[in-house]
Amino acid sequence: LSGCDNVCNSTAVEDCAGVCGGTGVEDCAGLCDGTAVEDCAGLCFGTSVLLNDVCYLYDIDGNVYETVQIGGQLWMAENLKVTRYRNGNAIPTGYSNSEWVNLSSDAYAVYDDDPANADTYGNLYNWYAVGDSRGVCPDGWHVPSDYEYTVLIDYLGGESVAGGNMKEASLDHWNSPITGANKDRTSV
């Protein structure tokens, strides 16, 4: 073996600063001896915080979302309710049903036009808002790809049972019967 000092059988290695046997390490941003750290969601310079062993995520509006680990993936445990893109630009809203159907630009709406529903159900975004390059999701997060969603479905038992495995078992947010529901809001 050859170490960083080219001494035979040496175990010395170069650190991130190129010092043989040094103690310099890269932070999550790739900076040698930097101070950037990962948050509880594994995001460098992220916007989440760990509280009572639960990782919570913050969006640009200050909304707080619980996260949940499902298999090897980290998901938001509730629907998005942000009203601005990551850069601070407002997402348009306030369209009538007939206007919404004919939109060819970004927008969001609240279920049943009742602002209280945003807290419970999140907002409804059209495809133009979801695909906008300014990003509707919090920093470091994205709308899941088809592949990521397929991994989730497969982990939860396949298409025939995955929906039930994600559905809360109580009647708090579902009408009876809630066929296939076998999870409470606190477990996955």
N, C-alpha and C positions, 0 to 999 in steps of 0.2 A: 504494500500500500504506500501511497505517497500523500503526505499532508500538504497544507498550503505553503509550508516552508520547504517543500521538496525533500524532507528528511524521510528516509525509508522507515516504514512501519509507524510513522507519526499519526496521531489521531487529531492533530490540530486542523481546524477548518477556518476558512475566512468568514467573517461576519458580513452583514450587509454593507458595512463601510469599507470592506476590503482589508480589515485588520485580521492578521493571522491569530487565531485564538481569542479574538475580541468578543465583546458581549453585545454588540449592536444588533438590534432586531428591527425588522420592518413592521410598521403598523398596518392596519387594514387598508390604508390608502396607498400602501407601497412605499412609504417614507421611512428612511432609516432613522431609528430613534425618534420617530414622530410621536404625536400624542393622540392620533385618531384611534378610536375604539369602535368595536361593533356594538350595536344596541341589542336588545333581547331578541329581535327578529333576525339578527345576523347581518344587519345593514350597517355599512361603514358610514359614519356621520348620520345615522338613521334618526327616525322620529318616533321610536317606541320606547316604552318604559316597562320594567318588570315590577309588578305589585302583587304580593301574595302568590307567587309562583305562576302568575298569569301575565302574558305579554300583551300590553295594550299599545295600539297604534294611533297616531294623531294625524289628521289631515290639515290642509291649509286653513280651513275654517275653524279649526280647534275641536272638531268632533272627535270623539274617542271611540275606538273600535277594539273589541276583544279579538284575539287571534286564537287559532287552534291548530295543533299539529295533527295532521292526518297522514299516516304513513310517513314518507320522507318529505312531505310538503307542508308548508306553513300557509294557512288560509285565514282570511278575515272571517270571523264567526258571525258577522252580520252584514247587511247590505250597505253599500256606499250611500252617503247623504250629503256629499260635498256640493257646493254651489259655484265653486271657482276652480279653474285649472291650477296646476302646480305653480305656474308663473304669476298667479294672482288675477288673471283675466276672468271676468264673470262668464258663467255659462248662461246663455239666454233662457228665459222661462216665461210663463204667463200666456201661452198660446191656447186657443180654444181647441176642442177636439177636432174640428174640421181643419183648422190651421195645422195642427200637429201632424195629421195624416199626410198633408201635402208638403211638409217641410223638406228642404234640400240643404239645410244648414244645421249646425249643432244646436241642441236644446236639451233641457231636462224638465220634468214635470213631477208633481207630487200626486200619489194615488188618491183618486176621488177628489182632487183639488182641495184637500184638507191638510193644512200645514202640520197638524198634529201627527198625521200619518208618516211623515218623513222620519220621525224618531223611531217609530215601530217598524216600518217597512223599507226605509231608505227612499231614495229618489229613483225615478225612471229616466233613463238616458237614451236618446236615440243613437243610431249607429254613428252619425256624424260627430257627436260628442265623445263617444267611446273610442273612436279611431283618431281623434284629434291629436296632433303631435305635441300639444302643450300638456297632455297627460291629465286624465281625470282622476287617477289613483294617487295616493300619497307617494312621496319620494321613495324610490327603491321598490315600488310595487307596480303591478301592471294587471290589466285584464287578462285572465288566463287564456292561453292558447288552446286550440282543440286538443293538442297532444297532452297538455297539462290536465285538462279536464278528463281525458280518457284515462290517464294514470289514476286520477281520483276515483273514477267509476270502477275501474278494475280493482283497486285496493278495497273498495267497499262492497265487492262481491259481484260486480257486473251490472249490466243495464237493468235486469229484472228486479234487483233488490237495492241498488245504490240509492234511489230516491227515498225509500223508506228508512235507510240507514242515516240519511241526512235530515229527515223530517222530525221535528220535535213531537214527542208523544202526547203532550198536553193539548187541551183545547184553547189555550191562550191565544193562538194565532191561526188556528185551523177550525173549520166546521166539521162536525161529526158526520160520517165516520172518517177517521184519518187512516185509511187503509195502508198497511205496510209500515207505519211509523213504529220505530222501536228504539228511539233515542230520546233522552231528555236534553235540555239545553246545556247541561253541564258536562256531557260526555260525548265522545265520538268513538 
